[in-house]
């Protein structure tokens, strides 16, 4: 009996030394920030992992590319279930950790100002500085929005080759989009959202469908004078290239929102 006991102890010590993790201890720490965001911290990077945020019938999936990921709680007050998923094969995943959180005082304006996946902006100095430079002397939100909009539409080109080799865990790096002066619709929308959020203007990145496009698309909704207005920088950049007259604010009926970040 004593021999078996020491064997078990040896195995536990060996596993701890090998993995750096006590048996039964969690690899991921899930915490809530100001009732608006979830922080997921991990001991190591592992791109086979995903984060799923579930509330009632809604499910959102996020990449787990960094040791700290900030995820928006954009589905309002109530109980959220956060699941850490591990890829087993192909598109199949298993739940390795689960935690319920109760959100009692959710502020959506704050959610859409935060630096969260997929709109990480607070450590992008070039992006922040450009947004400030473009809006210097502008007094109203409309003036600031128009300045950022014009810059992106006039300077960012659509990259038709990028989408071909894109992984399903892709998250825009808006400073790289700015440096490359090119991207796909996801990049356009993330850059626009990041620049406006850095100026204190609540902005959503929206995914879904536009009535005259077959492909899955991304655009923005911006809080202007108390109303969410639709702005599509990717679409307008293409129209401008063809010298078509454009209007910055779109008719919302032309857009079908599937996901909002």
Buried (B, 14 or more C-beta within 10 A) or exposed (E): EEEEEEEEEEEEEEEEEEEEEEEEEBBBEBEBEEBBBBBBEBBEEEEEBBBBBBBEEEEBBBBBBBEEBBBBBBBEBEEBBBBBBBBEEEEEBEEEBEBEBEBEEBBBEBBBBBBBBBBBBBEBEEBBEBBEEBBEEBEEBBEBBBBBBBBBBEEBEBBEEBBEEEEEBBBBBBBBBBEBEBBBBBBBBBBBBBBBBBBEBBBBBBBBBBEEBEEEBBBBBBBBEEEBBBBBBBBBBBBBEEEEEBEBBBEEEBBEBEBBB
